[in-house]
């Protein structure tokens, strides 16, 4: 279940963060010649972003059980997506376009060999730990050859042979 507050009035008054989402074609271009992939899904993505203390009252809502305010980013706020994408790109900036790509709450770690991939994955998992970002273990996809098959139609992983 996901709680969604009607923030239309607040969103009308919000200065939009126009942080751009990456073009999917640009992301796929990075994957040419890559054979090994792991996908990590960030858990409760927006809820890992703290709201500035002066903005907490703006998130207020009430129910028959009382008055509440979000201390973390709420679903339904107009800048939630852009703010989270900006955070993820800042966190992984040293590795972007080298062996990691981020699309909202999905992290794709890619490598040319299993050995290289183990190093890359270790770096990314340590970065998540250091930044106190949490992933969904149930949604972690770390199957090497099997994971590449959905992308073969894009020419990704097709030249790798058997791993």
C-alpha positions as CSV (number, residue, x, y, z in Angstrom):
1,X,0.0,0.0,0.0
2,X,1.3,3.5,-0.9
3,X,-0.1,6.5,0.9
4,X,-0.7,9.4,-1.5
5,X,-1.8,12.8,-0.4
6,X,-3.5,15.3,-2.7
7,X,-0.7,17.9,-3.0
8,X,-2.2,19.7,-6.0
9,X,-2.4,23.0,-4.3
10,X,1.2,22.7,-2.9
11,X,2.5,21.5,-6.3
12,X,0.9,24.6,-8.0
13,X,3.1,26.8,-5.8
14,X,6.2,24.7,-6.0
15,X,9.2,25.9,-8.1
16,X,9.8,23.0,-10.4
17,X,13.1,21.1,-10.3
18,X,13.6,20.4,-14.0
19,X,16.3,17.8,-13.4
20,X,16.3,15.8,-16.7
21,X,15.7,12.1,-16.9
22,X,18.3,10.3,-19.1
23,X,17.3,9.2,-22.6
24,X,16.9,5.4,-22.7
25,X,18.8,5.3,-26.0
26,X,21.8,7.0,-24.4
27,X,21.7,4.5,-21.6
28,X,21.6,1.5,-24.0
29,X,24.6,3.0,-26.0
30,X,26.7,2.5,-22.9
31,X,26.1,-1.2,-22.8
32,X,27.8,-2.1,-26.1
33,X,30.3,-4.9,-25.6
34,X,29.1,-5.5,-22.0
35,X,28.4,-9.1,-20.9
36,X,27.7,-9.1,-17.2
37,X,24.9,-7.2,-15.5
38,X,23.3,-6.8,-12.1
39,X,20.2,-4.7,-11.4
40,X,19.6,-3.2,-7.9
41,X,16.3,-1.7,-7.0
42,X,16.3,1.0,-4.3
43,X,13.8,0.4,-1.5
44,X,11.2,3.1,-0.8
45,X,13.1,5.5,-3.0
46,X,11.5,8.8,-2.2
47,X,11.2,7.9,1.4
48,X,15.0,7.9,1.7
49,X,15.1,11.6,1.0
50,X,14.7,13.8,4.1
51,X,12.6,16.9,3.8
52,X,14.2,20.1,4.9
53,X,13.0,21.0,8.4
54,X,11.5,24.3,7.2
55,X,9.5,22.5,4.5
56,X,8.1,19.7,6.8
57,X,4.9,21.7,7.7
58,X,4.1,21.9,3.9
59,X,3.7,18.1,3.8
60,X,1.0,18.2,6.5
61,X,-2.2,16.2,6.2
62,X,-4.9,15.1,8.5
63,X,-7.0,12.0,8.9
64,X,-9.6,11.1,11.4
65,X,-6.8,9.8,13.5
66,X,-4.9,13.1,13.7
67,X,-2.5,15.6,12.1
68,X,0.7,14.3,10.4
69,X,3.7,15.7,8.7
70,X,6.2,13.8,6.5
71,X,9.9,14.0,7.6
72,X,10.8,12.2,4.3
73,X,9.8,12.9,0.7
74,X,6.2,11.9,0.1
75,X,4.8,10.3,-3.0
76,X,2.8,13.0,-4.9
77,X,5.1,15.9,-4.4
78,X,6.0,17.4,-7.8
79,X,9.8,17.5,-7.2
80,X,10.1,14.0,-5.7
81,X,11.2,12.3,-8.9
82,X,13.7,15.0,-9.9
83,X,15.1,15.2,-6.4
84,X,15.7,11.5,-6.1
85,X,17.2,11.3,-9.6
86,X,19.6,14.1,-8.7
87,X,20.6,12.4,-5.4
88,X,21.3,9.1,-7.2
89,X,23.4,10.8,-9.8
90,X,25.4,12.7,-7.2
91,X,26.0,9.5,-5.2
92,X,27.2,7.5,-8.2
93,X,28.8,10.3,-10.2
94,X,32.3,8.8,-10.0
95,X,31.1,5.6,-11.6
96,X,28.4,6.8,-14.1
97,X,29.2,6.0,-17.8
98,X,32.0,3.7,-16.6
99,X,30.2,0.7,-15.1
100,X,27.0,2.0,-13.6
101,X,23.8,3.6,-14.8
102,X,20.9,5.0,-12.8
103,X,17.3,5.4,-13.8
104,X,15.3,6.7,-10.9
105,X,15.4,3.9,-8.3
106,X,17.1,1.3,-10.5
107,X,20.8,0.8,-10.6
108,X,22.4,-1.2,-13.4
109,X,25.9,-2.4,-12.8
110,X,27.6,-3.6,-16.0
111,X,31.0,-5.2,-16.8
112,X,32.9,-7.1,-19.5
113,X,33.8,-10.0,-17.3
114,X,32.7,-11.7,-14.1
115,X,35.9,-10.8,-12.3
116,X,35.5,-7.1,-13.2
117,X,31.8,-7.3,-12.3
118,X,32.6,-8.6,-8.8
119,X,34.8,-5.5,-8.2
120,X,32.2,-3.1,-9.7
121,X,29.4,-4.6,-7.6
122,X,31.4,-4.4,-4.5
123,X,32.1,-0.7,-5.1
124,X,28.4,0.0,-5.7
125,X,27.2,-1.9,-2.7
126,X,29.7,-0.2,-0.4
127,X,28.6,3.2,-1.8
128,X,25.0,2.3,-1.0
129,X,26.1,1.3,2.5
130,X,28.2,4.5,3.0
131,X,25.3,6.8,1.8
132,X,22.7,4.8,3.9
133,X,20.6,4.0,0.8
134,X,18.8,0.7,1.0
135,X,18.1,-1.8,-1.7
136,X,15.3,-4.5,-2.1
137,X,17.1,-7.8,-1.9
138,X,14.1,-9.6,-3.3
139,X,14.4,-7.6,-6.5
140,X,18.1,-7.9,-6.9
141,X,18.9,-9.5,-10.2
142,X,22.4,-10.8,-10.5
143,X,22.0,-13.6,-13.0
144,X,24.7,-13.0,-15.6
145,X,23.8,-14.8,-18.8
146,X,20.1,-15.0,-18.1
147,X,19.9,-11.3,-17.4
148,X,21.4,-10.4,-20.8
149,X,18.8,-12.3,-22.8
150,X,16.0,-9.6,-22.6
151,X,18.5,-7.1,-24.0
152,X,19.7,-9.2,-27.0
153,X,17.1,-7.5,-29.2
154,X,19.0,-4.2,-28.5
155,X,22.3,-5.9,-29.4
156,X,23.5,-5.9,-25.8
157,X,25.3,-9.0,-24.6
158,X,25.0,-10.7,-28.0
159,X,28.7,-10.9,-28.7
160,X,29.6,-12.4,-25.3
161,X,29.2,-16.0,-26.0
162,X,29.0,-18.3,-23.0
163,X,30.0,-16.9,-19.7
